[in-house]
Amino acid sequence: MILVSFLLAFSLLYAHDLKHQIEKEGRCIVVSFFFPDGNRFSYEEYEVYKEGDNPPFQVGRTDALGRVVFCPKEEGIWWVKTFSADGHGAQVRVDFGEKGAEEKRDGIFERYRGLLAGLGWLLGIFAIWEIYLRRVKR
Amino acid sequence: MHVPDGFIAPHVYIPAYLIDIGLLFYSFDRFKRSLAEGAVPYLASLSALYFILMSITLPLPGGTSVHAFGVASISLLFGPWTAFLSISLILFLQATIFGQGGITSFPINSLSVAFLGSFCAHYTHIITKSLLRDDISLFLSGFSSTLISALAVALVLGVHPYLFKDTFGKPLYFPFGFGIVIPALLLPHILVGIGEGMLTLIVVKALRNKL
């Protein structure tokens, strides 16, 4: 239990999934990519597309703070794709309209909730299986 | 090593889904017949532990990050089909709850990490246990299962820029070829493999007489 508690707390600092935050600055969008441990997704390749358009509207690398900044030519749905050579990355949908496009970061509560929900599902599934086995045995 | 959505072409993930679902049904059938009632709490506890362990990453120089899997120890304790089922369940929950690994890329993660990793550990142990000391055999099982999974993911990702391009010759999905993605994935996973080997050794030695 001590080990599990330790890992539970520790995992919140070092989770693996790439997160993002969307902010509007004037007529431009700033998408910041980061890992939950605070590490930035810096200097990685990205592409920005207007939905349905090809080739990309903008390409480049994220800055030192893991940000992609672009100024959409029109309102609508925009996609920001970013990827690193080791298989990390994300595809982010940006709904750019009158009110801009903003999305808040996941808080620590959401990570705890996700972790506990996952543990609950896992243990619940195995508990149902154990009950099933006991009934079959009888 | 969890491949996110958008990196894998439908031409790859749709057949992979069919193969993965078929194998998962088969493994569930084996699991139903083979797993003893008393083993379920151990399997549940280990699965829960590895669900957490897979969420813990070690940041490495160069901006990458790696994590352990626990595949080999479940494979050696409960058999490779049970390990495949259990680790696939963990990967599915991670994809749906955390967005860690995508839904479209789930069968790639499941086949490379859960299926290949489990069977690689199982057969490595069978082959090496008569030739080497038990401790070394267990360590090698964990080590090799990690590297084979990383190599499989690297091969699937690395083939994309050669096969799927737009009319301008630009990759439509994952953009890095074999020359970049194989060292980018394999080199960090040598370190993970060492950790995984030690984890396998400790967990299997602690639990195998209790099952």
Boltz contact constraints between the chains, C-beta under 6 A:
constraints:
  - contact:
      token1: [A, 7]
      token2: [B, 52]
      max_distance: 6.0
  - contact:
      token1: [A, 10]
      token2: [B, 56]
      max_distance: 6.0
  - contact:
      token1: [A, 11]
      token2: [B, 52]
      max_distance: 6.0
  - contact:
      token1: [A, 11]
      token2: [B, 55]
      max_distance: 6.0
  - contact:
      token1: [A, 11]
      token2: [B, 56]
      max_distance: 6.0
  - contact:
      token1: [A, 14]
      token2: [B, 56]
      max_distance: 6.0
  - contact:
      token1: [A, 14]
      token2: [B, 57]
      max_distance: 6.0
  - contact:
      token1: [A, 15]
      token2: [B, 55]
      max_distance: 6.0
  - contact:
      token1: [A, 16]
      token2: [B, 57]
      max_distance: 6.0
  - contact:
      token1: [A, 16]
      token2: [B, 67]
      max_distance: 6.0
  - contact:
      token1: [A, 16]
      token2: [B, 100]
      max_distance: 6.0
  - contact:
      token1: [A, 17]
      token2: [B, 98]
      max_distance: 6.0
  - contact:
      token1: [A, 17]
      token2: [B, 99]
      max_distance: 6.0
  - contact:
      token1: [A, 17]
      token2: [B, 100]
      max_distance: 6.0
  - contact:
      token1: [A, 39]
      token2: [B, 59]
      max_distance: 6.0
  - contact:
      token1: [A, 85]
      token2: [B, 176]
      max_distance: 6.0
  - contact:
      token1: [A, 85]
      token2: [B, 180]
      max_distance: 6.0
  - contact:
      token1: [A, 85]
      token2: [B, 181]
      max_distance: 6.0
  - contact:
      token1: [A, 85]
      token2: [B, 184]
      max_distance: 6.0
  - contact:
      token1: [A, 86]
      token2: [B, 64]
      max_distance: 6.0
  - contact:
      token1: [A, 86]
      token2: [B, 184]
      max_distance: 6.0
  - contact:
      token1: [A, 86]
      token2: [B, 185]
      max_distance: 6.0
  - contact:
      token1: [A, 87]
      token2: [B, 3]
      max_distance: 6.0
  - contact:
      token1: [A, 87]
      token2: [B, 157]
      max_distance: 6.0
  - contact:
      token1: [A, 89]
      token2: [B, 4]
      max_distance: 6.0
  - contact:
      token1: [A, 90]
      token2: [B, 4]
      max_distance: 6.0
  - contact:
      token1: [A, 91]
      token2: [B, 5]
      max_distance: 6.0
  - contact:
      token1: [A, 91]
      token2: [B, 6]
      max_distance: 6.0
  - contact:
      token1: [A, 114]
      token2: [B, 97]
      max_distance: 6.0
  - contact:
      token1: [A, 114]
      token2: [B, 98]
      max_distance: 6.0
  - contact:
      token1: [A, 117]
      token2: [B, 97]
      max_distance: 6.0
  - contact:
      token1: [A, 118]
      token2: [B, 51]
      max_distance: 6.0
  - contact:
      token1: [A, 118]
      token2: [B, 93]
      max_distance: 6.0
  - contact:
      token1: [A, 118]
      token2: [B, 97]
      max_distance: 6.0
  - contact:
      token1: [A, 119]
      token2: [B, 48]
      max_distance: 6.0
  - contact:
      token1: [A, 121]
      token2: [B, 93]
      max_distance: 6.0
  - contact:
      token1: [A, 122]
      token2: [B, 47]
      max_distance: 6.0
  - contact:
      token1: [A, 122]
      token2: [B, 48]
      max_distance: 6.0
  - contact:
      token1: [A, 122]
      token2: [B, 51]
      max_distance: 6.0
  - contact:
      token1: [A, 123]
      token2: [B, 44]
      max_distance: 6.0
  - contact:
      token1: [A, 123]
      token2: [B, 48]
      max_distance: 6.0
  - contact:
      token1: [A, 126]
      token2: [B, 40]
      max_distance: 6.0
  - contact:
      token1: [A, 126]
      token2: [B, 44]
      max_distance: 6.0
  - contact:
      token1: [A, 129]
      token2: [B, 40]
      max_distance: 6.0
  - contact:
      token1: [A, 130]
      token2: [B, 40]
      max_distance: 6.0
  - contact:
      token1: [A, 133]
      token2: [B, 37]
      max_distance: 6.0
